[in-house]
Amino acid sequence: MAITDEKLRQIDRVARATKILAINALSSTATRCASICGSRTETVASHATAVRAGGDVKGEPIGALGVFFDWGPQSDAIVRGVRMSTEEWERTRCVLLDASGRVIAASDGRGVLDEHIDLVTGGADAGFYTDPSGAVVGFSLTPGYETYEGLGWYGAIIQRPQQHSGS
């Protein structure tokens, strides 16, 4: 079910009433949001949904529920928590991509929310390939939780080849 502009305006009014300075109601990916703790900007994952009369899926919207997940520390733990040697880290980048291929977390901190990576998945949930630069790209579709199918995000590890001295 699509959210209409009027419903977005209703959600926005509820968000403003609760002193949340910014909300992206359609976002299921990381976004920059103003913090309610002052003027600093933090990276959060934001989700919003209508609260409906009687809890009925088709009930009249009577409010909104917004969740702002502290994305920065969590995403860093994901992309920087991969076990590799120092030598491997020097030539490796770990990224988390949203369903459109947008970088939403990166072990090197580059390109977050600005860069897109076109994974060559061939429709597979997981796999690997060698890109034109010679880097090996391993990828996996992130799982959902219980009956929740997830958001179509991919985790990827991009590793440049080792440089050998001599010939």
Backbone torsions as a table, in degrees:
resi	resn	phi	psi	omega
1	MET	NA	125.3	-179.2
2	ALA	-76.7	145.3	175.5
3	ILE	-90.0	124.2	-178.9
4	THR	-77.6	163.4	176.6
5	ASP	-58.0	-37.9	179.7
6	GLU	-64.3	-41.8	178.5
7	LYS	-64.3	-39.5	176.7
8	LEU	-61.5	-39.9	177.8
9	ARG	-64.5	-39.2	177.7
10	GLN	-63.5	-44.4	178.4
11	ILE	-62.2	-42.1	179.1
12	ASP	-61.0	-42.7	179.4
13	ARG	-62.4	-41.4	178.4
14	VAL	-65.0	-43.6	-179.9
15	ALA	-61.0	-44.2	179.7
16	ARG	-65.6	-36.1	-179.6
17	ALA	-65.1	-27.4	179.1
18	THR	-95.3	15.5	175.3
19	LYS	66.8	22.3	171.8
20	ILE	-83.7	123.5	-170.7
21	LEU	-78.8	-23.3	180.0
22	ALA	-153.0	144.1	178.5
23	ILE	-146.4	141.2	173.0
24	ASN	-118.4	92.0	-170.4
25	ALA	-65.8	-24.3	-178.8
26	LEU	-93.7	-5.2	-174.5
27	SER	-77.1	132.4	169.6
28	SER	-120.3	15.1	177.4
29	THR	-123.5	173.1	-179.0
30	ALA	-63.6	143.2	178.4
31	THR	-145.3	160.1	177.1
32	ARG	-88.8	131.1	-175.9
33	CYS	-135.7	144.2	175.4
34	ALA	-72.3	141.0	-178.7
35	SER	-83.7	146.1	175.6
36	ILE	-78.1	-3.5	-178.4
37	CYS	-92.7	11.3	-178.5
38	GLY	143.6	-155.2	-175.2
39	SER	-96.7	0.2	-178.8
40	ARG	-70.1	154.7	178.1
41	THR	-106.3	133.7	179.9
42	GLU	-126.1	156.1	174.9
43	THR	-89.7	124.7	179.8
44	VAL	-134.1	158.7	167.4
45	ALA	-101.2	126.6	-176.8
46	SER	-117.5	139.2	177.3
47	HIS	-136.3	142.2	177.1
48	ALA	-142.0	149.4	177.3
49	THR	-148.5	157.2	177.6
50	ALA	-76.2	143.8	169.4
51	VAL	-97.4	123.8	-171.6
52	ARG	-111.9	146.4	-179.1
53	ALA	-53.6	130.9	177.4
54	GLY	67.2	7.8	-177.7
55	GLY	70.6	10.6	-179.5
56	ASP	-77.1	131.1	-179.6
57	VAL	-53.8	-33.4	-179.2
58	LYS	-104.0	10.8	-179.2
59	GLY	-68.2	162.9	179.0
60	GLU	-64.4	130.1	175.6
61	PRO	-62.4	127.9	179.9
62	ILE	-118.4	-0.8	179.1
63	GLY	178.9	-169.9	179.6
64	ALA	-140.9	149.9	175.6
65	LEU	-120.7	121.4	178.3
66	GLY	-116.9	139.2	178.3
67	VAL	-123.8	129.1	176.2
68	PHE	-116.6	110.0	-175.9
69	PHE	-94.7	129.1	-179.1
70	ASP	-67.1	89.8	-169.1
71	TRP	-73.4	-36.8	-173.7
72	GLY	-52.1	-62.1	-178.2
73	PRO	-63.2	-35.6	-179.0
74	GLN	-68.4	-45.9	-178.9
75	SER	-67.7	-36.5	176.7
76	ASP	-61.0	-41.3	179.5
77	ALA	-62.2	-34.5	-179.8
78	ILE	-70.1	-54.1	-171.9
79	VAL	-82.4	-19.4	178.6
80	ARG	-104.4	-2.3	-177.7
81	GLY	-93.8	7.1	179.0
82	VAL	-73.8	133.1	-177.3
83	ARG	-80.8	114.4	177.1
84	MET	-147.8	159.1	175.5
85	SER	-74.2	165.7	177.2
86	THR	-57.8	-42.8	179.9
87	GLU	-61.3	-41.8	179.6
88	GLU	-65.8	-41.8	179.8
89	TRP	-61.1	-32.7	-178.9
90	GLU	-63.8	-19.6	-178.5
91	ARG	-125.8	19.0	-174.3
92	THR	-126.8	143.8	173.2
93	ARG	-128.4	128.7	175.8
94	CYS	-108.2	133.2	-177.8
95	VAL	-135.4	155.4	170.2
96	LEU	-117.7	128.6	-175.5
97	LEU	-117.2	140.3	173.7
98	ASP	-76.9	-179.0	-174.6
99	ALA	-62.2	-20.7	179.1
100	SER	-93.6	-1.2	-179.1
101	GLY	91.8	5.3	178.8
102	ARG	-73.8	135.1	178.1
103	VAL	-70.5	119.6	178.3
104	ILE	-111.7	-7.1	171.7
105	ALA	-161.1	144.0	-179.7
106	ALA	-147.3	137.8	-178.0
107	SER	-63.8	-26.7	178.4
108	ASP	-95.8	0.7	178.2
109	GLY	73.7	-0.3	-177.4
110	ARG	-87.2	144.6	170.1
111	GLY	74.5	6.5	-176.8
112	VAL	-62.8	123.0	-179.1
113	LEU	71.1	-2.4	-179.9
114	ASP	-114.6	-31.6	-174.5
115	GLU	-95.0	144.5	172.9
116	HIS	-117.3	139.2	176.1
117	ILE	-122.0	125.1	178.3
118	ASP	-92.2	93.0	177.4
119	LEU	-66.2	143.5	175.5
120	VAL	-98.5	86.2	-175.2
121	THR	-91.8	-22.1	-175.4
122	GLY	58.9	24.3	-179.2
123	GLY	82.5	1.7	-179.1
124	ALA	-82.8	150.4	175.3
125	ASP	-76.2	-25.5	-179.5
126	ALA	-151.9	153.2	178.0
127	GLY	167.0	-165.6	178.0
128	PHE	-154.9	161.3	176.7
129	TYR	-160.3	167.3	174.9
130	THR	-103.7	124.8	-179.3
131	ASP	-81.5	171.5	-177.1
132	PRO	-57.9	-24.4	179.3
133	SER	-81.6	-8.0	-177.7
134	GLY	98.1	-4.0	178.7
135	ALA	-74.0	143.8	174.3
136	VAL	-90.6	129.8	-179.4
137	VAL	-116.3	117.0	174.4
138	GLY	-105.9	141.9	-176.4
139	PHE	-144.6	156.1	175.6
140	SER	-153.9	136.4	174.0
141	LEU	-67.7	133.0	-179.6
142	THR	-74.8	143.8	-179.1
143	PRO	-78.9	158.6	170.8
144	GLY	-84.2	-150.1	179.6
145	TYR	-142.2	124.3	-178.1
146	GLU	49.4	-113.6	-177.7
147	THR	-89.0	-3.9	179.1
148	TYR	-83.0	121.5	-173.3
149	GLU	-75.8	-12.2	-178.0
150	GLY	96.2	-175.6	-172.5
151	LEU	-112.0	7.7	-179.4
152	GLY	78.0	22.3	178.8
153	TRP	-80.2	152.5	175.2
154	TYR	-122.4	141.2	166.6
155	GLY	-98.0	140.4	179.6
156	ALA	-141.1	146.6	173.8
157	ILE	-120.3	123.8	-178.2
158	ILE	-115.2	115.7	-174.8
159	GLN	-125.2	120.5	176.4
160	ARG	-70.4	152.9	179.5
161	PRO	-65.8	155.2	175.3
162	GLN	-66.9	142.9	174.7
163	GLN	-94.1	120.9	179.5
164	HIS	-98.2	135.3	178.0
165	SER	-84.8	147.9	-179.7
166	GLY	79.2	-179.6	177.7
167	SER	-137.8	NA	NA
